[in-house]
Amino acid sequence: MAVATKTQYWNSRMNGTDPTSLSGSFNDDWSGSGGSASGDYWLATSSTTYSITPAADDNDLTLVAAFSFSNTSDIPAAGTVLMALDNGTKRVEVRSKGNGDKLDLVGASTVTTRDLDITKQEDEPIDLILRLTLDSSGNGKLYTREMIYDDDANTMFYSVTGSSSSSATVSWGNTDGTVKWASVYYSKFGAFTPEELMTSDFAQDTLSRMGIAIVNQLKNSKRMYLKTQVDTDSIVYGYDLSMNRLTKMMPPVIHVVIEGIDSPSFDTLGGTKVRQEYDVRVMVTTRGTNYEDAYREGLNIIGEVFDEIYTNTGVLATTDSIISYNAELDVKIDDDDTVCTHQMVFTYQRLIDMRHR
């Protein structure tokens, strides 16, 4: 998939209340019964399941849930289905293993997770967050605690091919044991990674739709330098700009960073539409034995960055526009300096719909 657009969102958001009667705009209710409120959680004992039937053309699905096995004496039995996605062709499920440590991702084959502390026995425990996705090709993925990669860039999610099916449904709950469900979010608009559709709309509008979207735009560029001289793995969001990280990357490198957000006005009295401004900094780092060569290469790259961003993003006059930019061109000051970093800051103004929260 790609980063979720502003018309792709969590169409159902349950935060510990009755799943069959959810509040808020654009928030689909679940069908089912069997649970009850317990503080800020929805407590589900045996024979508690909830479901939504996706439309025939909703073939890419995402389900995120935060929960815990709150009663160590009543853990769901092995094989109990906790989460399921079925697009009418393929089906994937998350099942209990009958213990408080691991779960199974089940499709045409079965993959067992690492230890997850579902019963919250560790020091300062927190609820487990799982993200289950299923795409139209039948590929299922399970993300734990919204992690994609570890510190060594190894993938942290589990994958299976879905089992054959002919009855579309999205469901969660437990027909055995006791589970405290803190939140359940569902999107019928795609099979999204934690980076493509975040659970917070503010985070989604900021990091995903602004920062990551620009990274992806530059990675997919057909322009000469961006396509041939900069490796796609060297175009990244600047989560880590420490010297230790930067020395591990071979120039040319492009970093995208969101520096600030401002909301100059609310465009409706009820606050349903908010005008926001984003400052996005793009840094292009090059290196050469001759600083002049590094300077010119960097200028060619950042020039293509400008052309790519200016012509393909912020072009919707009333809802999404680039309103200004500023370029900072590096010069050599130290005799031993061989690294050149040109920078550009773009200011976007966007009209944000606040009703999906």
C-alpha positions as CSV (number, residue, x, y, z in Angstrom):
1,M,0.0,0.0,0.0
2,A,0.9,3.7,0.2
3,V,0.3,6.3,2.8
4,A,-3.4,6.7,3.5
5,T,-4.9,9.7,1.9
6,K,-7.2,12.2,3.7
7,T,-10.2,10.1,2.4
8,Q,-8.8,6.9,3.9
9,Y,-9.1,6.7,7.6
10,W,-10.3,4.5,10.6
11,N,-14.0,4.1,9.7
12,S,-14.6,2.4,13.1
13,R,-13.0,3.5,16.4
14,M,-13.9,1.8,19.7
15,N,-12.1,3.1,22.8
16,G,-13.5,0.9,25.6
17,T,-17.2,1.7,25.1
18,D,-20.1,-0.3,23.7
19,P,-19.0,-1.4,20.2
20,T,-22.5,-1.6,19.0
21,S,-23.2,2.1,19.8
22,L,-20.1,4.2,19.0
23,S,-20.1,8.0,19.2
24,G,-18.5,10.5,16.8
25,S,-18.6,11.2,13.1
26,F,-17.7,8.6,10.5
27,N,-17.6,5.8,13.1
28,D,-19.2,2.5,12.1
29,D,-20.9,0.4,14.8
30,W,-20.1,-3.3,15.2
31,S,-22.7,-6.1,15.3
32,G,-22.5,-8.5,18.3
33,S,-23.1,-8.9,22.0
34,G,-21.7,-10.3,25.2
35,G,-19.4,-7.7,26.7
36,S,-19.7,-5.0,29.3
37,A,-18.0,-1.8,30.3
38,S,-15.2,-2.1,32.9
39,G,-13.7,1.3,33.6
40,D,-12.1,2.5,30.4
41,Y,-12.2,-1.0,28.9
42,W,-14.7,-3.3,27.2
43,L,-14.6,-6.6,29.2
44,A,-15.3,-9.6,27.1
45,T,-15.9,-13.0,28.6
46,S,-16.8,-16.2,26.8
47,S,-19.1,-16.0,23.7
48,T,-18.3,-12.3,23.0
49,T,-17.7,-11.4,19.3
50,Y,-18.2,-8.4,17.2
51,S,-18.2,-8.1,13.4
52,I,-18.6,-5.8,10.4
53,T,-19.2,-7.1,6.9
54,P,-17.0,-5.3,4.4
55,A,-18.4,-4.4,1.0
56,A,-17.5,-6.6,-2.0
57,D,-14.9,-4.2,-3.2
58,D,-13.2,-3.7,0.2
59,N,-10.5,-6.2,-0.3
60,D,-7.6,-4.5,1.6
61,L,-8.3,-4.4,5.3
62,T,-6.6,-3.3,8.6
63,L,-7.6,-4.1,12.2
64,V,-5.8,-2.7,15.2
65,A,-6.6,-3.8,18.8
66,A,-5.2,-3.0,22.2
67,F,-6.0,-5.6,24.8
68,S,-4.8,-7.8,27.6
69,F,-5.6,-11.2,29.2
70,S,-6.8,-9.6,32.4
71,N,-7.5,-12.9,34.3
72,T,-4.6,-15.3,34.5
73,S,-7.0,-18.0,35.6
74,D,-9.2,-17.5,32.6
75,I,-6.9,-17.2,29.6
76,P,-8.7,-17.9,26.3
77,A,-8.1,-21.5,25.3
78,A,-5.7,-22.5,22.6
79,G,-7.3,-21.9,19.2
80,T,-9.6,-19.1,20.4
81,V,-9.9,-16.5,17.6
82,L,-9.2,-13.0,18.8
83,M,-9.0,-11.0,15.6
84,A,-10.0,-12.0,12.0
85,L,-9.9,-10.4,8.5
86,D,-11.7,-12.0,5.6
87,N,-12.1,-10.3,2.3
88,G,-14.3,-13.0,0.8
89,T,-11.4,-14.7,-0.9
90,K,-8.7,-15.1,1.8
91,R,-8.8,-15.1,5.6
92,V,-6.3,-14.5,8.4
93,E,-6.7,-14.8,12.1
94,V,-5.0,-14.1,15.4
95,R,-5.5,-17.0,17.8
96,S,-4.7,-17.6,21.4
97,K,-2.2,-20.3,22.3
98,G,-3.8,-20.8,25.7
99,N,-1.0,-19.0,27.5
100,G,-0.2,-15.4,28.4
101,D,3.0,-15.1,26.3
102,K,2.4,-15.9,22.7
103,L,-0.2,-15.9,19.9
104,D,-0.6,-17.5,16.5
105,L,-1.1,-15.8,13.2
106,V,-3.1,-18.3,11.1
107,G,-3.7,-18.4,7.4
108,A,-2.8,-21.2,5.0
109,S,0.0,-21.8,7.5
110,T,0.7,-20.8,11.1
111,V,3.3,-18.5,12.6
112,T,3.9,-18.1,16.3
113,T,4.9,-14.8,17.8
114,R,7.7,-14.0,20.2
115,D,6.8,-13.5,23.9
116,L,4.3,-10.6,24.2
117,D,3.4,-10.4,28.0
118,I,-0.3,-10.5,27.2
119,T,-1.1,-11.0,30.9
120,K,0.9,-7.9,31.9
121,Q,3.3,-9.7,34.3
122,E,6.4,-7.6,33.6
123,D,7.5,-4.5,35.5
124,E,5.4,-1.5,34.5
125,P,3.3,-3.5,32.0
126,I,1.2,-2.0,29.2
127,D,-1.6,-3.4,27.0
128,L,-0.6,-5.2,23.9
129,I,-1.3,-3.5,20.6
130,L,-1.7,-5.7,17.5
131,R,-2.2,-4.7,13.9
132,L,-3.6,-7.3,11.5
133,T,-3.7,-6.5,7.8
134,L,-4.9,-8.4,4.7
135,D,-4.4,-7.3,1.2
136,S,-6.3,-8.1,-2.0
137,S,-3.7,-10.7,-3.0
138,G,-4.3,-12.6,0.2
139,N,-1.1,-11.6,2.1
140,G,-1.6,-11.3,5.9
141,K,0.7,-9.5,8.3
142,L,0.7,-9.1,12.0
143,Y,2.5,-6.2,13.7
144,T,3.2,-6.2,17.4
145,R,3.3,-2.9,19.4
146,E,3.2,-1.0,16.1
147,M,6.9,-1.9,15.4
148,I,8.1,-2.4,11.8
149,Y,11.9,-2.8,12.2
150,D,14.3,-3.4,15.1
151,D,17.5,-1.5,15.7
152,D,19.3,-3.5,13.1
153,A,16.7,-2.9,10.4
154,N,15.3,-6.4,10.7
155,T,11.5,-6.7,10.1
156,M,9.5,-7.1,13.3
157,F,6.2,-8.3,11.8
158,Y,4.9,-11.8,10.9
159,S,3.5,-12.8,7.5
160,V,1.3,-15.6,6.1
161,T,-0.7,-16.2,3.0
162,G,-4.4,-16.2,3.9
163,S,-6.5,-19.4,3.9
164,S,-9.2,-19.8,1.3
165,S,-12.6,-18.3,2.2
166,S,-15.9,-17.3,0.6
167,S,-17.5,-15.2,3.3
168,A,-16.2,-11.6,3.9
169,T,-16.1,-10.4,7.5
170,V,-14.0,-8.4,10.0
171,S,-14.3,-9.5,13.6
172,W,-12.8,-9.4,17.0
173,G,-13.6,-10.8,20.5
174,N,-13.2,-14.1,22.3
175,T,-15.5,-17.1,22.6
176,D,-13.5,-18.3,25.6
177,G,-11.7,-16.8,28.5
178,T,-11.6,-13.1,29.7
179,V,-10.1,-10.3,27.7
180,K,-10.1,-6.6,28.4
181,W,-10.3,-4.7,25.1
182,A,-9.0,-1.1,25.4
183,S,-9.4,0.0,21.8
184,V,-10.3,-1.5,18.4
185,Y,-9.7,0.4,15.2
186,Y,-10.8,-0.8,11.7
187,S,-10.1,0.6,8.2
188,K,-11.8,-0.7,5.1
189,F,-9.7,1.5,3.0
190,G,-6.5,-0.5,2.8
191,A,-3.9,-2.9,4.3
192,F,-1.8,-0.3,6.0
193,T,1.5,-0.5,7.9
194,P,1.9,1.4,11.2
195,E,3.7,4.1,9.1
196,E,1.0,4.4,6.4
197,L,-2.0,4.8,8.7
198,M,-1.4,5.8,12.3
199,T,-3.9,5.5,15.0
200,S,-3.7,9.2,15.8
201,D,-5.2,11.5,13.2
202,F,-2.8,14.3,14.3
203,A,0.2,11.9,13.8
204,Q,-1.3,10.7,10.5
205,D,-1.6,14.3,9.1
206,T,1.8,15.2,10.3
207,L,4.3,12.3,9.9
208,S,2.5,10.0,7.4
209,R,0.7,12.4,5.0
210,M,3.3,15.1,5.2
211,G,6.7,13.6,6.0
212,I,6.6,10.0,4.8
213,A,4.5,11.0,1.7
214,I,7.3,13.3,0.6
215,V,9.9,10.6,1.2
216,N,7.9,8.3,-1.0
217,Q,7.5,10.9,-3.7
218,L,11.3,11.4,-3.9
219,K,11.9,7.7,-3.8
220,N,9.6,7.2,-6.8
221,S,10.9,10.2,-8.8
222,K,11.9,9.6,-12.5
223,R,14.3,12.6,-12.5
224,M,17.9,11.9,-13.5
225,Y,19.8,12.4,-10.2
226,L,17.1,11.2,-7.9
227,K,16.6,8.1,-10.0
228,T,20.2,7.2,-10.8
229,Q,22.6,8.9,-8.2
230,V,20.6,8.5,-4.9
231,D,19.8,5.0,-3.6
232,T,16.2,4.7,-2.5
233,D,17.4,3.5,0.9
234,S,19.3,6.8,1.3
235,I,16.1,8.8,1.1
236,V,14.7,8.7,4.6
237,Y,12.7,10.5,7.2
238,G,15.1,12.1,9.7
239,Y,14.1,10.2,12.8
240,D,17.7,10.0,13.8
241,L,20.1,12.8,12.9
242,S,22.8,11.8,15.4
243,M,26.4,11.7,14.2
244,N,26.5,8.0,14.9
245,R,23.7,7.4,12.5
246,L,24.9,9.8,9.8
247,T,28.3,8.3,9.6
248,K,26.7,4.9,8.7
249,M,25.1,6.3,5.6
250,M,26.9,6.7,2.3
251,P,26.3,10.0,0.5
252,P,24.4,11.2,-1.4
253,V,21.7,11.1,1.3
254,I,18.4,12.9,1.6
255,H,16.7,13.5,4.9
256,V,13.1,14.8,5.3
257,V,12.1,16.4,8.6
258,I,9.0,18.2,9.8
259,E,10.2,21.1,11.8
260,G,7.0,22.7,13.0
261,I,3.3,22.9,12.7
262,D,1.0,26.0,13.1
263,S,-2.7,26.5,12.9
264,P,-3.4,30.1,11.9
265,S,-7.2,29.6,11.8
266,F,-10.2,27.3,12.3
267,D,-12.2,27.6,9.1
268,T,-15.5,26.6,10.7
269,L,-17.1,27.7,13.9
270,G,-17.4,24.2,15.2
271,G,-13.8,23.4,14.5
272,T,-14.6,20.7,12.0
273,K,-12.1,22.1,9.5
274,V,-8.7,23.5,10.6
275,R,-6.1,25.3,8.4
276,Q,-2.6,24.1,9.3
277,E,0.8,25.1,8.1
278,Y,3.7,22.6,8.1
279,D,7.4,23.5,7.8
280,V,9.2,20.6,6.0
281,R,13.0,20.7,5.8
282,V,14.8,18.6,3.2
283,M,18.6,18.1,3.6
284,V,20.8,16.8,0.8
285,T,24.2,15.6,1.8
286,T,27.0,14.9,-0.7
287,R,30.7,14.1,-0.4
288,G,33.7,14.4,-2.7
289,T,37.4,14.8,-2.7
290,N,36.8,18.1,-4.5
291,Y,34.3,20.2,-2.6
292,E,33.2,21.9,-5.8
293,D,32.1,18.6,-7.2
294,A,30.2,17.8,-4.0
295,Y,28.5,21.2,-4.1
296,R,27.4,20.9,-7.7
297,E,26.1,17.3,-7.2
298,G,24.2,18.4,-4.2
299,L,22.7,21.4,-6.0
300,N,21.6,19.2,-8.9
301,I,19.9,16.8,-6.4
302,I,18.2,19.5,-4.3
303,G,17.1,21.2,-7.5
304,E,15.4,18.0,-8.5
305,V,13.9,17.7,-5.0
306,F,12.4,21.2,-5.5
307,D,11.0,20.3,-8.9
308,E,9.6,17.0,-7.7
309,I,7.9,18.5,-4.6
310,Y,6.8,21.7,-6.3
311,T,5.1,20.0,-9.2
312,N,3.6,16.9,-7.4
313,T,2.6,18.0,-3.9
314,G,0.8,21.0,-2.5
315,V,-1.0,21.7,-5.8
316,L,-4.6,21.7,-4.6
317,A,-5.3,25.5,-4.3
318,T,-8.1,25.4,-1.7
319,T,-7.0,22.4,0.5
320,D,-3.3,21.7,0.0
321,S,-0.8,24.3,-1.2
322,I,2.9,25.2,-0.9
323,I,2.9,28.8,0.1
324,S,6.6,29.5,0.5
325,Y,10.1,27.9,0.4
326,N,13.6,28.9,1.5
327,A,16.9,27.5,0.3
328,E,20.1,27.3,2.4
329,L,23.2,26.5,0.3
330,D,26.3,25.2,2.0
331,V,29.8,26.5,1.5
332,K,33.2,25.2,2.5
333,I,34.7,26.8,5.6
334,D,37.0,24.2,7.0
335,D,40.1,23.2,4.9
336,D,39.4,19.5,5.6
337,D,35.7,19.7,4.8
338,T,34.6,17.3,2.1
339,V,30.9,17.0,3.0
340,C,28.3,19.5,1.5
341,T,24.8,19.8,2.9
342,H,22.3,21.9,1.0
343,Q,18.9,22.5,2.7
344,M,15.5,23.6,1.6
345,V,12.4,24.4,3.8
346,F,8.9,24.2,2.3
347,T,5.9,25.6,4.0
348,Y,2.6,23.8,3.2
349,Q,-0.9,25.1,4.1
350,R,-3.5,22.3,4.4
351,L,-7.2,22.2,5.2
352,I,-7.6,19.4,7.7
353,D,-10.9,17.6,8.4
354,M,-11.2,17.1,12.1
355,R,-14.2,14.7,12.2
356,H,-12.3,11.4,12.0
357,R,-11.1,11.5,15.6
